[in-house]
């Protein structure tokens, strides 16, 4: 955690997960309050920031959006050495991403599991109960989000920031 002038804070977040899970769309929805229609796969790392109010304090969230491709996995994860907030949003490879986050980041890392694409409920492969159970067993916060509608996107970032 970094302190800025005047008692404000800077929190660093790393958005991790497999390709195609909507990481960049979640970041865009949070920063711009709109859905990114023409989203291409991230190459390397993208960056965004937003100032929010948390508990009466001004907090700048610095968010690193990593590529989900295997070849970028460790490059992106290594940026988390000063990480305080983490974001994992894919179920199939979740255990691997979780291990990376906990190994390469601060021991006090705060992680939220986001079940993204909630708007595609008819195509759901993992039930809310299964994801909730996984989060509880692995000491993660959990929210279902939709980058398309914006549902719970801001709340996910703020929940993580409040916990930090």
N, C-alpha and C positions, 0 to 999 in steps of 0.2 A: 504494500500500500504506500502510495506517495502522498505527501502533503503539499498543497499549493499555498500560495500566499493567502493570508486572511483566514486560515483554518479550514479551507475547502480541501477536497480530496480528489485524487486521480486513481481510478480503478482500471486495471487492464483486464480485458476479456479476450479469450481465444475461442472462436467458434470452430468446432471440429466435428467430423462425421464423414460418412461416405459420400461420393459424388452423386449428385442428383437428389439429395434429400431436402434441398431448399435453404441451405445456409445463407447464400448471398441474398436470396429473396427475403429472408427473415431480417437480415441486417438492413437491407434497403427499406423494408416496411417500418422498422424501428426508427431509422434516421430520417427518412423522407415522408413517412406516413402514407405511403402508396405502394402498390404492388409493382414489381419490376417485370413488365411483360416480356421483354426481350433478353431474358437472362441466359447467358452462355456459361459453360463450365468455367470456374475460376482457374487461372493458371498461376501457380505460386501462391501469393497472399494479397488480399485486398484489405483496405483499412477504412474505418469510419469512426466518428466520435460524436457524442451528444452530451450536453450538460443537462442533468436532472436534479431534482430536489429529493433528498432522502433524509427523512427525520429532521427537517429544518436546515440541513446542510446542503451546500452546492457541491455536486459530485460530477466530475467529468468522466464519462465512460469512454475508454479508448478500446475499440473493438477490432480485433484482427480476424479476418475471415480467411480460413485456409482452404486450399484445394483439397478435395476429397480423394484424388487419385493416389494410389499406393506410392508412386514415385515421389510425391510431395509430402507424404504423411509425416515423416520425421523432421523434415525441414520446418514445416509449420508448427509441429509440436515443440520443437526446440525453442521457439520464440516465447514459450510459456514459462521461462525460468523465473520471471517475476509475476507470474499469473496469480490472480486472486479469484477470478471468476471463470468458469469453464462451461462449455455448452456442448453436449453430445446429443445428436438428433437422429441417429439411425439405430435400428434394433438388431439387424443381422450381425453386424461387426461390432456391436456395442462393447463387448468384453475387451476386445483389443484396443479400441479407442480409450476406454476407461483406464486400462493399464498404462497406456501412453501418457495420458493426462496426469495420472497420479505419480508416475515415475519421473516425468520431465518437468513438473511444475513444483510450486511451493507445497510443502507438506500440509499446509493449512488451506489448500485449494477448496473453493466452493464450487460445486458442480450442480448444474440443473439439467435434467433429462427432458428434452422437448420432443414430444410426439408431434411432428409437424404434418401439415397437409390434412388437418382435422376436417376441412371442408370436403375431403374425398372419402367420407365415412363409408360409402357403399363399397369402396375398394380396400377397406381396412384388412390388414393381415395380422395385426396384433391387437388384442382387446385392451380396453382401458385397464381392466383388472390385471392382466398379465404385465403390462408396462408399469403400473403402480406397484405391483409386487416386486418386480425387478428393482425399481428405484428404492423401495424400502429396504430390501435385502442388501443393497449396495450403498446405503446411506446417501442417497441422492434426493434432491428436490425434484418434483415432477409436475409438468404442465403439458396439456395438449394445446398446440398452437396452429394458426393458419396464417401464413404469409399473404395469402390471397385476400382474405377478409380482414386481417389484422387482429383476429381474436387471440387474446392472451399474449401477443408479441411483446408489447410494452411491459405488461405485468411480469413476464419471464425475466426480462432484464432488471426490472425494479426489485423483484423478489430476491434475485441473486445479490444485487447491490445492498439491499436492506440486511441480508444475512451477513455480508462482509462487514 
